[in-house]
């Protein structure tokens, strides 16, 4: 039997060859995709992801094709989907 790639997988070879999972930082959103696509800065994708997800509040992904987001250092903040952290202002 032939198996077409599902979202989160790609099939770089002709149908009949088993689909391959997209690596962390890469995604495919459609069935029978020949390619996986890299996430933009501020987003990440786990292995076999059908979409890139925005980094959660307080985290960031400064490079393209990230498999995870990094936490901001102490006294720094980042809204969801950030590619960097900014220093917190003074608290009065």
PDB file with one MODEL, atoms N, CA, C and O in Angstrom:
MODEL        1
ATOM      1  N   UNK A   1       0.845  -1.193   0.000  1.00  0.00           N
ATOM      2  CA  UNK A   1       0.000   0.000   0.000  1.00  0.00           C
ATOM      3  C   UNK A   1       0.881   1.244   0.000  1.00  0.00           C
ATOM      4  O   UNK A   1       2.004   1.245   0.503  1.00  0.00           O
ATOM      5  N   UNK A   2       0.334   2.283  -0.575  1.00  0.00           N
ATOM      6  CA  UNK A   2       1.044   3.559  -0.616  1.00  0.00           C
ATOM      7  C   UNK A   2       0.520   4.461   0.493  1.00  0.00           C
ATOM      8  O   UNK A   2      -0.678   4.484   0.778  1.00  0.00           O
ATOM      9  N   UNK A   3       1.416   5.191   1.105  1.00  0.00           N
ATOM     10  CA  UNK A   3       1.046   6.100   2.186  1.00  0.00           C
ATOM     11  C   UNK A   3       1.519   7.495   1.836  1.00  0.00           C
ATOM     12  O   UNK A   3       2.708   7.714   1.601  1.00  0.00           O
ATOM     13  N   UNK A   4       0.585   8.445   1.800  1.00  0.00           N
ATOM     14  CA  UNK A   4       0.950   9.844   1.543  1.00  0.00           C
ATOM     15  C   UNK A   4       1.327  10.509   2.865  1.00  0.00           C
ATOM     16  O   UNK A   4       0.851  10.112   3.928  1.00  0.00           O
ATOM     17  N   UNK A   5       2.171  11.506   2.788  1.00  0.00           N
ATOM     18  CA  UNK A   5       2.582  12.243   3.983  1.00  0.00           C
ATOM     19  C   UNK A   5       1.397  13.000   4.575  1.00  0.00           C
ATOM     20  O   UNK A   5       0.575  13.555   3.846  1.00  0.00           O
ATOM     21  N   UNK A   6       1.323  13.015   5.890  1.00  0.00           N
ATOM     22  CA  UNK A   6       0.315  13.777   6.624  1.00  0.00           C
ATOM     23  C   UNK A   6       0.907  15.113   7.041  1.00  0.00           C
ATOM     24  O   UNK A   6       2.121  15.293   6.949  1.00  0.00           O
ATOM     25  N   UNK A   7       0.077  16.069   7.503  1.00  0.00           N
ATOM     26  CA  UNK A   7       0.655  17.304   8.027  1.00  0.00           C
ATOM     27  C   UNK A   7       1.705  16.981   9.104  1.00  0.00           C
ATOM     28  O   UNK A   7       1.484  16.112   9.948  1.00  0.00           O
ATOM     29  N   UNK A   8       2.831  17.676   9.070  1.00  0.00           N
ATOM     30  CA  UNK A   8       3.933  17.402   9.995  1.00  0.00           C
ATOM     31  C   UNK A   8       4.940  16.418   9.432  1.00  0.00           C
ATOM     32  O   UNK A   8       5.960  16.134  10.059  1.00  0.00           O
ATOM     33  N   UNK A   9       4.653  15.901   8.251  1.00  0.00           N
ATOM     34  CA  UNK A   9       5.557  14.974   7.562  1.00  0.00           C
ATOM     35  C   UNK A   9       5.826  15.508   6.159  1.00  0.00           C
ATOM     36  O   UNK A   9       5.146  16.425   5.698  1.00  0.00           O
ATOM     37  N   UNK A  10       6.809  14.941   5.490  1.00  0.00           N
ATOM     38  CA  UNK A  10       7.026  15.251   4.085  1.00  0.00           C
ATOM     39  C   UNK A  10       7.458  13.988   3.375  1.00  0.00           C
ATOM     40  O   UNK A  10       7.933  13.035   3.994  1.00  0.00           O
ATOM     41  N   UNK A  11       7.287  13.998   2.077  1.00  0.00           N
ATOM     42  CA  UNK A  11       7.611  12.832   1.272  1.00  0.00           C
ATOM     43  C   UNK A  11       8.499  13.288   0.122  1.00  0.00           C
ATOM     44  O   UNK A  11       8.013  13.535  -0.981  1.00  0.00           O
ATOM     45  N   UNK A  12       9.814  13.403   0.381  1.00  0.00           N
ATOM     46  CA  UNK A  12      10.712  13.931  -0.638  1.00  0.00           C
ATOM     47  C   UNK A  12      10.867  13.016  -1.845  1.00  0.00           C
ATOM     48  O   UNK A  12      11.261  13.462  -2.923  1.00  0.00           O
ATOM     49  N   UNK A  13      10.563  11.762  -1.668  1.00  0.00           N
ATOM     50  CA  UNK A  13      10.655  10.789  -2.765  1.00  0.00           C
ATOM     51  C   UNK A  13       9.254  10.540  -3.327  1.00  0.00           C
ATOM     52  O   UNK A  13       8.264  10.927  -2.707  1.00  0.00           O
ATOM     53  N   UNK A  14       9.161   9.912  -4.472  1.00  0.00           N
ATOM     54  CA  UNK A  14       7.836   9.615  -5.032  1.00  0.00           C
ATOM     55  C   UNK A  14       6.990   8.775  -4.079  1.00  0.00           C
ATOM     56  O   UNK A  14       7.511   8.095  -3.195  1.00  0.00           O
ATOM     57  N   UNK A  15       5.681   8.839  -4.279  1.00  0.00           N
ATOM     58  CA  UNK A  15       4.763   8.049  -3.453  1.00  0.00           C
ATOM     59  C   UNK A  15       5.212   6.593  -3.512  1.00  0.00           C
ATOM     60  O   UNK A  15       5.645   6.112  -4.559  1.00  0.00           O
ATOM     61  N   UNK A  16       5.109   5.910  -2.410  1.00  0.00           N
ATOM     62  CA  UNK A  16       5.570   4.535  -2.312  1.00  0.00           C
ATOM     63  C   UNK A  16       6.729   4.427  -1.336  1.00  0.00           C
ATOM     64  O   UNK A  16       6.999   3.359  -0.785  1.00  0.00           O
ATOM     65  N   UNK A  17       7.407   5.544  -1.130  1.00  0.00           N
ATOM     66  CA  UNK A  17       8.475   5.611  -0.137  1.00  0.00           C
ATOM     67  C   UNK A  17       7.848   6.183   1.132  1.00  0.00           C
ATOM     68  O   UNK A  17       7.063   7.129   1.055  1.00  0.00           O
ATOM     69  N   UNK A  18       8.174   5.637   2.280  1.00  0.00           N
ATOM     70  CA  UNK A  18       7.557   6.066   3.540  1.00  0.00           C
ATOM     71  C   UNK A  18       7.795   7.550   3.800  1.00  0.00           C
ATOM     72  O   UNK A  18       8.895   8.049   3.563  1.00  0.00           O
ATOM     73  N   UNK A  19       6.763   8.270   4.292  1.00  0.00           N
ATOM     74  CA  UNK A  19       6.931   9.683   4.653  1.00  0.00           C
ATOM     75  C   UNK A  19       7.945   9.840   5.785  1.00  0.00           C
ATOM     76  O   UNK A  19       8.200   8.903   6.542  1.00  0.00           O
ATOM     77  N   UNK A  20       8.519  11.041   5.889  1.00  0.00           N
ATOM     78  CA  UNK A  20       9.521  11.370   6.895  1.00  0.00           C
ATOM     79  C   UNK A  20       8.984  12.505   7.757  1.00  0.00           C
ATOM     80  O   UNK A  20       8.394  13.451   7.235  1.00  0.00           O
ATOM     81  N   UNK A  21       9.183  12.421   9.075  1.00  0.00           N
ATOM     82  CA  UNK A  21       8.756  13.504   9.974  1.00  0.00           C
ATOM     83  C   UNK A  21       9.544  14.771   9.693  1.00  0.00           C
ATOM     84  O   UNK A  21      10.732  14.715   9.379  1.00  0.00           O
ATOM     85  N   UNK A  22       8.876  15.919   9.807  1.00  0.00           N
ATOM     86  CA  UNK A  22       9.591  17.193   9.764  1.00  0.00           C
ATOM     87  C   UNK A  22      10.406  17.306  11.052  1.00  0.00           C
ATOM     88  O   UNK A  22       9.923  16.950  12.127  1.00  0.00           O
ATOM     89  N   UNK A  23      11.618  17.793  10.947  1.00  0.00           N
ATOM     90  CA  UNK A  23      12.486  17.978  12.110  1.00  0.00           C
ATOM     91  C   UNK A  23      12.005  19.148  12.957  1.00  0.00           C
ATOM     92  O   UNK A  23      11.192  19.953  12.503  1.00  0.00           O
ATOM     93  N   UNK A  24      12.502  19.244  14.182  1.00  0.00           N
ATOM     94  CA  UNK A  24      12.172  20.373  15.056  1.00  0.00           C
ATOM     95  C   UNK A  24      12.565  21.674  14.356  1.00  0.00           C
ATOM     96  O   UNK A  24      13.644  21.770  13.772  1.00  0.00           O
ATOM     97  N   UNK A  25      11.683  22.671  14.418  1.00  0.00           N
ATOM     98  CA  UNK A  25      11.914  23.951  13.764  1.00  0.00           C
ATOM     99  C   UNK A  25      11.343  24.021  12.357  1.00  0.00           C
ATOM    100  O   UNK A  25      11.361  25.078  11.727  1.00  0.00           O
ATOM    101  N   UNK A  26      10.841  22.902  11.867  1.00  0.00           N
ATOM    102  CA  UNK A  26      10.289  22.799  10.510  1.00  0.00           C
ATOM    103  C   UNK A  26       8.845  22.307  10.596  1.00  0.00           C
ATOM    104  O   UNK A  26       8.478  21.639  11.562  1.00  0.00           O
ATOM    105  N   UNK A  27       8.021  22.630   9.594  1.00  0.00           N
ATOM    106  CA  UNK A  27       6.623  22.198   9.595  1.00  0.00           C
ATOM    107  C   UNK A  27       6.143  21.925   8.175  1.00  0.00           C
ATOM    108  O   UNK A  27       6.742  22.394   7.207  1.00  0.00           O
ATOM    109  N   UNK A  28       5.076  21.177   8.061  1.00  0.00           N
ATOM    110  CA  UNK A  28       4.329  21.047   6.800  1.00  0.00           C
ATOM    111  C   UNK A  28       2.854  21.049   7.173  1.00  0.00           C
ATOM    112  O   UNK A  28       2.435  20.309   8.063  1.00  0.00           O
ATOM    113  N   UNK A  29       2.079  21.864   6.507  1.00  0.00           N
ATOM    114  CA  UNK A  29       0.680  22.074   6.880  1.00  0.00           C
ATOM    115  C   UNK A  29      -0.306  21.243   6.066  1.00  0.00           C
ATOM    116  O   UNK A  29      -1.478  21.164   6.432  1.00  0.00           O
ATOM    117  N   UNK A  30       0.130  20.630   4.987  1.00  0.00           N
ATOM    118  CA  UNK A  30      -0.809  19.944   4.106  1.00  0.00           C
ATOM    119  C   UNK A  30      -0.470  18.462   3.959  1.00  0.00           C
ATOM    120  O   UNK A  30       0.639  18.028   4.268  1.00  0.00           O
ATOM    121  N   UNK A  31      -1.435  17.710   3.487  1.00  0.00           N
ATOM    122  CA  UNK A  31      -1.204  16.307   3.146  1.00  0.00           C
ATOM    123  C   UNK A  31      -0.344  16.232   1.887  1.00  0.00           C
ATOM    124  O   UNK A  31      -0.392  17.123   1.039  1.00  0.00           O
ATOM    125  N   UNK A  32       0.429  15.179   1.774  1.00  0.00           N
ATOM    126  CA  UNK A  32       1.243  14.880   0.596  1.00  0.00           C
ATOM    127  C   UNK A  32       2.271  15.968   0.282  1.00  0.00           C
ATOM    128  O   UNK A  32       2.614  16.166  -0.884  1.00  0.00           O
ATOM    129  N   UNK A  33       2.765  16.671   1.293  1.00  0.00           N
ATOM    130  CA  UNK A  33       3.772  17.714   1.082  1.00  0.00           C
ATOM    131  C   UNK A  33       5.104  17.082   0.691  1.00  0.00           C
ATOM    132  O   UNK A  33       5.502  16.057   1.246  1.00  0.00           O
ATOM    133  N   UNK A  34       5.780  17.694  -0.256  1.00  0.00           N
ATOM    134  CA  UNK A  34       7.106  17.224  -0.645  1.00  0.00           C
ATOM    135  C   UNK A  34       8.191  17.842   0.214  1.00  0.00           C
ATOM    136  O   UNK A  34       9.315  17.342   0.250  1.00  0.00           O
ATOM    137  N   UNK A  35       7.855  18.955   0.928  1.00  0.00           N
ATOM    138  CA  UNK A  35       8.865  19.702   1.672  1.00  0.00           C
ATOM    139  C   UNK A  35       8.363  20.090   3.055  1.00  0.00           C
ATOM    140  O   UNK A  35       7.156  20.166   3.286  1.00  0.00           O
ATOM    141  N   UNK A  36       9.287  20.333   3.968  1.00  0.00           N
ATOM    142  CA  UNK A  36       8.997  20.986   5.243  1.00  0.00           C
ATOM    143  C   UNK A  36       9.536  22.417   5.132  1.00  0.00           C
ATOM    144  O   UNK A  36      10.501  22.669   4.410  1.00  0.00           O
ATOM    145  N   UNK A  37       8.914  23.335   5.841  1.00  0.00           N
ATOM    146  CA  UNK A  37       9.276  24.745   5.778  1.00  0.00           C
ATOM    147  C   UNK A  37       9.727  25.211   7.154  1.00  0.00           C
ATOM    148  O   UNK A  37       9.180  24.774   8.167  1.00  0.00           O
ATOM    149  N   UNK A  38      10.712  26.088   7.198  1.00  0.00           N
ATOM    150  CA  UNK A  38      11.279  26.562   8.455  1.00  0.00           C
ATOM    151  C   UNK A  38      10.435  27.638   9.118  1.00  0.00           C
ATOM    152  O   UNK A  38       9.820  28.461   8.440  1.00  0.00           O
ATOM    153  N   UNK A  39      10.408  27.630  10.432  1.00  0.00           N
ATOM    154  CA  UNK A  39       9.694  28.646  11.203  1.00  0.00           C
ATOM    155  C   UNK A  39      10.471  29.960  11.193  1.00  0.00           C
ATOM    156  O   UNK A  39      11.700  29.968  11.124  1.00  0.00           O
ATOM    157  N   UNK A  40       9.744  31.059  11.263  1.00  0.00           N
ATOM    158  CA  UNK A  40      10.388  32.373  11.332  1.00  0.00           C
ATOM    159  C   UNK A  40      10.799  32.677  12.766  1.00  0.00           C
ATOM    160  O   UNK A  40      10.412  31.973  13.698  1.00  0.00           O
ATOM    161  N   UNK A  41      11.583  33.731  12.929  1.00  0.00           N
ATOM    162  CA  UNK A  41      12.023  34.153  14.263  1.00  0.00           C
ATOM    163  C   UNK A  41      10.798  34.438  15.136  1.00  0.00           C
ATOM    164  O   UNK A  41       9.799  34.977  14.659  1.00  0.00           O
ATOM    165  N   UNK A  42      10.882  34.072  16.414  1.00  0.00           N
ATOM    166  CA  UNK A  42       9.765  34.287  17.341  1.00  0.00           C
ATOM    167  C   UNK A  42       8.775  33.138  17.374  1.00  0.00           C
ATOM    168  O   UNK A  42       7.811  33.163  18.139  1.00  0.00           O
ATOM    169  N   UNK A  43       9.013  32.124  16.541  1.00  0.00           N
ATOM    170  CA  UNK A  43       8.135  30.954  16.467  1.00  0.00           C
ATOM    171  C   UNK A  43       8.970  29.686  16.582  1.00  0.00           C
ATOM    172  O   UNK A  43      10.181  29.713  16.365  1.00  0.00           O
ATOM    173  N   UNK A  44       8.326  28.584  16.922  1.00  0.00           N
ATOM    174  CA  UNK A  44       9.024  27.303  17.047  1.00  0.00           C
ATOM    175  C   UNK A  44       8.099  26.191  16.569  1.00  0.00           C
ATOM    176  O   UNK A  44       6.893  26.394  16.427  1.00  0.00           O
ATOM    177  N   UNK A  45       8.664  25.030  16.327  1.00  0.00           N
ATOM    178  CA  UNK A  45       7.876  23.854  15.956  1.00  0.00           C
ATOM    179  C   UNK A  45       8.559  22.620  16.522  1.00  0.00           C
ATOM    180  O   UNK A  45       9.752  22.414  16.300  1.00  0.00           O
ATOM    181  N   UNK A  46       7.806  21.792  17.257  1.00  0.00           N
ATOM    182  CA  UNK A  46       8.372  20.518  17.688  1.00  0.00           C
ATOM    183  C   UNK A  46       8.474  19.561  16.493  1.00  0.00           C
ATOM    184  O   UNK A  46       7.996  19.883  15.406  1.00  0.00           O
ATOM    185  N   UNK A  47       9.077  18.418  16.679  1.00  0.00           N
ATOM    186  CA  UNK A  47       9.169  17.406  15.621  1.00  0.00           C
ATOM    187  C   UNK A  47       7.760  17.040  15.160  1.00  0.00           C
ATOM    188  O   UNK A  47       6.839  16.924  15.968  1.00  0.00           O
ATOM    189  N   UNK A  48       7.609  16.861  13.843  1.00  0.00           N
ATOM    190  CA  UNK A  48       6.359  16.439  13.196  1.00  0.00           C
ATOM    191  C   UNK A  48       5.226  17.436  13.418  1.00  0.00           C
ATOM    192  O   UNK A  48       4.090  17.043  13.681  1.00  0.00           O
ATOM    193  N   UNK A  49       5.532  18.705  13.314  1.00  0.00           N
ATOM    194  CA  UNK A  49       4.531  19.744  13.555  1.00  0.00           C
ATOM    195  C   UNK A  49       3.832  20.161  12.265  1.00  0.00           C
ATOM    196  O   UNK A  49       4.475  20.292  11.224  1.00  0.00           O
ATOM    197  N   UNK A  50       2.497  20.374  12.329  1.00  0.00           N
ATOM    198  CA  UNK A  50       1.780  20.877  11.161  1.00  0.00           C
ATOM    199  C   UNK A  50       1.796  22.409  11.072  1.00  0.00           C
ATOM    200  O   UNK A  50       1.278  22.967  10.105  1.00  0.00           O
ATOM    201  N   UNK A  51       2.376  23.095  12.057  1.00  0.00           N
ATOM    202  CA  UNK A  51       2.407  24.564  12.053  1.00  0.00           C
ATOM    203  C   UNK A  51       3.475  25.057  13.024  1.00  0.00           C
ATOM    204  O   UNK A  51       3.869  24.351  13.953  1.00  0.00           O
ATOM    205  N   UNK A  52       3.932  26.281  12.788  1.00  0.00           N
ATOM    206  CA  UNK A  52       4.811  26.943  13.746  1.00  0.00           C
ATOM    207  C   UNK A  52       3.946  27.591  14.811  1.00  0.00           C
ATOM    208  O   UNK A  52       2.849  28.070  14.520  1.00  0.00           O
ATOM    209  N   UNK A  53       4.427  27.607  16.022  1.00  0.00           N
ATOM    210  CA  UNK A  53       3.699  28.186  17.151  1.00  0.00           C
ATOM    211  C   UNK A  53       4.467  29.392  17.664  1.00  0.00           C
ATOM    212  O   UNK A  53       5.697  29.378  17.669  1.00  0.00           O
ATOM    213  N   UNK A  54       3.757  30.450  18.102  1.00  0.00           N
ATOM    214  CA  UNK A  54       4.476  31.601  18.657  1.00  0.00           C
ATOM    215  C   UNK A  54       5.113  31.233  19.993  1.00  0.00           C
ATOM    216  O   UNK A  54       4.543  30.471  20.774  1.00  0.00           O
ATOM    217  N   UNK A  55       6.282  31.772  20.242  1.00  0.00           N
ATOM    218  CA  UNK A  55       6.898  31.572  21.551  1.00  0.00           C
ATOM    219  C   UNK A  55       5.971  32.144  22.616  1.00  0.00           C
ATOM    220  O   UNK A  55       5.417  33.226  22.427  1.00  0.00           O
ATOM    221  N   UNK A  56       5.790  31.438  23.736  1.00  0.00           N
ATOM    222  CA  UNK A  56       4.927  31.942  24.806  1.00  0.00           C
ATOM    223  C   UNK A  56       5.493  33.198  25.468  1.00  0.00           C
ATOM    224  O   UNK A  56       6.666  33.529  25.298  1.00  0.00           O
ATOM    225  N   UNK A  57       4.658  33.876  26.207  1.00  0.00           N
ATOM    226  CA  UNK A  57       5.040  35.056  26.972  1.00  0.00           C
ATOM    227  C   UNK A  57       6.275  34.738  27.825  1.00  0.00           C
ATOM    228  O   UNK A  57       6.327  33.699  28.483  1.00  0.00           O
ATOM    229  N   UNK A  58       7.273  35.641  27.811  1.00  0.00           N
ATOM    230  CA  UNK A  58       8.472  35.443  28.622  1.00  0.00           C
ATOM    231  C   UNK A  58       9.531  34.581  27.979  1.00  0.00           C
ATOM    232  O   UNK A  58      10.536  34.260  28.614  1.00  0.00           O
ATOM    233  N   UNK A  59       9.324  34.190  26.709  1.00  0.00           N
ATOM    234  CA  UNK A  59      10.312  33.385  25.985  1.00  0.00           C
ATOM    235  C   UNK A  59      10.547  33.998  24.603  1.00  0.00           C
ATOM    236  O   UNK A  59       9.804  34.879  24.171  1.00  0.00           O
ATOM    237  N   UNK A  60      11.591  33.522  23.915  1.00  0.00           N
ATOM    238  CA  UNK A  60      11.919  34.065  22.598  1.00  0.00           C
ATOM    239  C   UNK A  60      12.653  33.028  21.752  1.00  0.00           C
ATOM    240  O   UNK A  60      13.207  32.060  22.274  1.00  0.00           O
ATOM    241  N   UNK A  61      12.648  33.248  20.440  1.00  0.00           N
ATOM    242  CA  UNK A  61      13.428  32.441  19.497  1.00  0.00           C
ATOM    243  C   UNK A  61      14.100  33.425  18.550  1.00  0.00           C
ATOM    244  O   UNK A  61      13.454  33.969  17.654  1.00  0.00           O
ATOM    245  N   UNK A  62      15.392  33.655  18.744  1.00  0.00           N
ATOM    246  CA  UNK A  62      16.083  34.688  17.979  1.00  0.00           C
ATOM    247  C   UNK A  62      16.526  34.230  16.601  1.00  0.00           C
ATOM    248  O   UNK A  62      16.901  35.056  15.769  1.00  0.00           O
ATOM    249  N   UNK A  63      16.490  32.922  16.343  1.00  0.00           N
ATOM    250  CA  UNK A  63      16.932  32.413  15.047  1.00  0.00           C
ATOM    251  C   UNK A  63      15.764  31.787  14.296  1.00  0.00           C
ATOM    252  O   UNK A  63      14.768  31.376  14.893  1.00  0.00           O
ATOM    253  N   UNK A  64      15.904  31.725  12.989  1.00  0.00           N
ATOM    254  CA  UNK A  64      14.951  30.993  12.166  1.00  0.00           C
ATOM    255  C   UNK A  64      15.093  29.511  12.489  1.00  0.00           C
ATOM    256  O   UNK A  64      16.148  29.083  12.956  1.00  0.00           O
ATOM    257  N   UNK A  65      14.076  28.743  12.257  1.00  0.00           N
ATOM    258  CA  UNK A  65      14.092  27.291  12.392  1.00  0.00           C
ATOM    259  C   UNK A  65      14.435  26.869  13.826  1.00  0.00           C
ATOM    260  O   UNK A  65      15.413  26.156  14.051  1.00  0.00           O
ATOM    261  N   UNK A  66      13.635  27.308  14.777  1.00  0.00           N
ATOM    262  CA  UNK A  66      13.839  26.944  16.181  1.00  0.00           C
ATOM    263  C   UNK A  66      12.905  25.800  16.572  1.00  0.00           C
ATOM    264  O   UNK A  66      11.726  25.788  16.218  1.00  0.00           O
ATOM    265  N   UNK A  67      13.457  24.852  17.304  1.00  0.00           N
ATOM    266  CA  UNK A  67      12.658  23.744  17.809  1.00  0.00           C
ATOM    267  C   UNK A  67      12.086  24.022  19.184  1.00  0.00           C
ATOM    268  O   UNK A  67      11.243  23.266  19.668  1.00  0.00           O
ATOM    269  N   UNK A  68      12.535  25.101  19.825  1.00  0.00           N
ATOM    270  CA  UNK A  68      12.047  25.482  21.157  1.00  0.00           C
ATOM    271  C   UNK A  68      12.359  26.956  21.383  1.00  0.00           C
ATOM    272  O   UNK A  68      13.205  27.536  20.702  1.00  0.00           O
ATOM    273  N   UNK A  69      11.675  27.543  22.335  1.00  0.00           N
ATOM    274  CA  UNK A  69      11.920  28.935  22.712  1.00  0.00           C
ATOM    275  C   UNK A  69      12.737  28.956  23.999  1.00  0.00           C
ATOM    276  O   UNK A  69      12.610  28.068  24.842  1.00  0.00           O
ATOM    277  N   UNK A  70      13.566  29.969  24.140  1.00  0.00           N
ATOM    278  CA  UNK A  70      14.399  30.116  25.338  1.00  0.00           C
ATOM    279  C   UNK A  70      13.748  31.107  26.302  1.00  0.00           C
ATOM    280  O   UNK A  70      13.118  32.069  25.861  1.00  0.00           O
ATOM    281  N   UNK A  71      13.888  30.889  27.601  1.00  0.00           N
ATOM    282  CA  UNK A  71      13.333  31.850  28.562  1.00  0.00           C
ATOM    283  C   UNK A  71      14.151  33.143  28.580  1.00  0.00           C
ATOM    284  O   UNK A  71      15.364  33.132  28.369  1.00  0.00           O
ATOM    285  N   UNK A  72      13.470  34.240  28.834  1.00  0.00           N
ATOM    286  CA  UNK A  72      14.169  35.519  28.985  1.00  0.00           C
ATOM    287  C   UNK A  72      14.964  35.503  30.284  1.00  0.00           C
ATOM    288  O   UNK A  72      14.558  34.853  31.247  1.00  0.00           O
ATOM    289  N   UNK A  73      16.097  36.213  30.325  1.00  0.00           N
ATOM    290  CA  UNK A  73      16.852  36.321  31.573  1.00  0.00           C
ATOM    291  C   UNK A  73      16.050  37.097  32.629  1.00  0.00           C
ATOM    292  O   UNK A  73      15.051  37.743  32.313  1.00  0.00           O
ATOM    293  N   UNK A  74      16.500  37.023  33.867  1.00  0.00           N
ATOM    294  CA  UNK A  74      15.872  37.769  34.958  1.00  0.00           C
ATOM    295  C   UNK A  74      15.871  39.252  34.611  1.00  0.00           C
ATOM    296  O   UNK A  74      16.853  39.764  34.072  1.00  0.00           O
ATOM    297  N   UNK A  75      14.791  39.937  34.912  1.00  0.00           N
ATOM    298  CA  UNK A  75      14.593  41.368  34.650  1.00  0.00           C
ATOM    299  C   UNK A  75      14.490  41.703  33.168  1.00  0.00           C
ATOM    300  O   UNK A  75      14.730  42.845  32.776  1.00  0.00           O
ATOM    301  N   UNK A  76      14.136  40.726  32.342  1.00  0.00           N
ATOM    302  CA  UNK A  76      13.848  40.932  30.921  1.00  0.00           C
ATOM    303  C   UNK A  76      12.481  40.322  30.647  1.00  0.00           C
ATOM    304  O   UNK A  76      12.039  39.419  31.357  1.00  0.00           O
ATOM    305  N   UNK A  77      11.810  40.826  29.604  1.00  0.00           N
ATOM    306  CA  UNK A  77      10.474  40.346  29.268  1.00  0.00           C
ATOM    307  C   UNK A  77      10.324  40.235  27.758  1.00  0.00           C
ATOM    308  O   UNK A  77      11.087  40.831  26.998  1.00  0.00           O
ATOM    309  N   UNK A  78       9.325  39.461  27.337  1.00  0.00           N
ATOM    310  CA  UNK A  78       9.018  39.318  25.916  1.00  0.00           C
ATOM    311  C   UNK A  78       7.553  38.930  25.771  1.00  0.00           C
ATOM    312  O   UNK A  78       7.099  38.001  26.440  1.00  0.00           O
ATOM    313  N   UNK A  79       6.799  39.619  24.910  1.00  0.00           N
ATOM    314  CA  UNK A  79       5.427  39.197  24.640  1.00  0.00           C
ATOM    315  C   UNK A  79       5.437  37.944  23.751  1.00  0.00           C
ATOM    316  O   UNK A  79       6.482  37.599  23.199  1.00  0.00           O
ATOM    317  N   UNK A  80       4.306  37.264  23.604  1.00  0.00           N
ATOM    318  CA  UNK A  80       4.255  36.083  22.732  1.00  0.00           C
ATOM    319  C   UNK A  80       4.748  36.400  21.311  1.00  0.00           C
ATOM    320  O   UNK A  80       4.488  37.481  20.782  1.00  0.00           O
ATOM    321  N   UNK A  81       5.453  35.454  20.710  1.00  0.00           N
ATOM    322  CA  UNK A  81       5.951  35.607  19.343  1.00  0.00           C
ATOM    323  C   UNK A  81       7.193  36.467  19.227  1.00  0.00           C
ATOM    324  O   UNK A  81       7.452  37.027  18.162  1.00  0.00           O
ATOM    325  N   UNK A  82       7.969  36.586  20.294  1.00  0.00           N
ATOM    326  CA  UNK A  82       9.137  37.466  20.296  1.00  0.00           C
ATOM    327  C   UNK A  82      10.397  36.777  19.776  1.00  0.00           C
ATOM    328  O   UNK A  82      10.583  35.570  19.936  1.00  0.00           O
ATOM    329  N   UNK A  83      11.260  37.588  19.145  1.00  0.00           N
ATOM    330  CA  UNK A  83      12.559  37.101  18.709  1.00  0.00           C
ATOM    331  C   UNK A  83      13.676  37.626  19.610  1.00  0.00           C
ATOM    332  O   UNK A  83      14.846  37.312  19.390  1.00  0.00           O
ATOM    333  N   UNK A  84      13.324  38.423  20.623  1.00  0.00           N
ATOM    334  CA  UNK A  84      14.294  38.907  21.595  1.00  0.00           C
ATOM    335  C   UNK A  84      13.561  39.337  22.854  1.00  0.00           C
ATOM    336  O   UNK A  84      12.335  39.449  22.864  1.00  0.00           O
ATOM    337  N   UNK A  85      14.317  39.574  23.911  1.00  0.00           N
ATOM    338  CA  UNK A  85      13.757  40.061  25.181  1.00  0.00           C
ATOM    339  C   UNK A  85      14.189  41.513  25.367  1.00  0.00           C
ATOM    340  O   UNK A  85      15.219  41.935  24.841  1.00  0.00           O
ATOM    341  N   UNK A  86      13.408  42.260  26.108  1.00  0.00           N
ATOM    342  CA  UNK A  86      13.761  43.646  26.396  1.00  0.00           C
ATOM    343  C   UNK A  86      13.857  43.824  27.899  1.00  0.00           C
ATOM    344  O   UNK A  86      13.156  43.146  28.650  1.00  0.00           O
ATOM    345  N   UNK A  87      14.730  44.742  28.353  1.00  0.00           N
ATOM    346  CA  UNK A  87      14.860  44.971  29.788  1.00  0.00           C
ATOM    347  C   UNK A  87      13.560  45.490  30.376  1.00  0.00           C
ATOM    348  O   UNK A  87      12.842  46.259  29.737  1.00  0.00           O
ATOM    349  N   UNK A  88      13.264  45.068  31.585  1.00  0.00           N
ATOM    350  CA  UNK A  88      12.094  45.587  32.286  1.00  0.00           C
ATOM    351  C   UNK A  88      12.385  47.020  32.738  1.00  0.00           C
ATOM    352  O   UNK A  88      13.514  47.340  33.112  1.00  0.00           O
ATOM    353  N   UNK A  89      11.383  47.861  32.703  1.00  0.00           N
ATOM    354  CA  UNK A  89      11.541  49.236  33.145  1.00  0.00           C
ATOM    355  C   UNK A  89      11.544  49.313  34.658  1.00  0.00           C
ATOM    356  O   UNK A  89      11.301  48.314  35.336  1.00  0.00           O
ATOM    357  N   UNK A  90      11.822  50.505  35.195  1.00  0.00           N
ATOM    358  CA  UNK A  90      11.802  50.662  36.653  1.00  0.00           C
ATOM    359  C   UNK A  90      10.390  50.497  37.201  1.00  0.00           C
ATOM    360  O   UNK A  90       9.419  50.906  36.565  1.00  0.00           O
ATOM    361  N   UNK A  91      10.283  49.910  38.355  1.00  0.00           N
ATOM    362  CA  UNK A  91       8.992  49.721  39.020  1.00  0.00           C
ATOM    363  C   UNK A  91       8.901  50.749  40.137  1.00  0.00           C
ATOM    364  O   UNK A  91       9.763  50.805  41.014  1.00  0.00           O
ATOM    365  N   UNK A  92       7.855  51.556  40.098  1.00  0.00           N
ATOM    366  CA  UNK A  92       7.686  52.613  41.095  1.00  0.00           C
ATOM    367  C   UNK A  92       6.623  52.229  42.088  1.00  0.00           C
ATOM    368  O   UNK A  92       6.334  52.992  43.010  1.00  0.00           O
TER     369      UNK A  92
ENDMDL
END
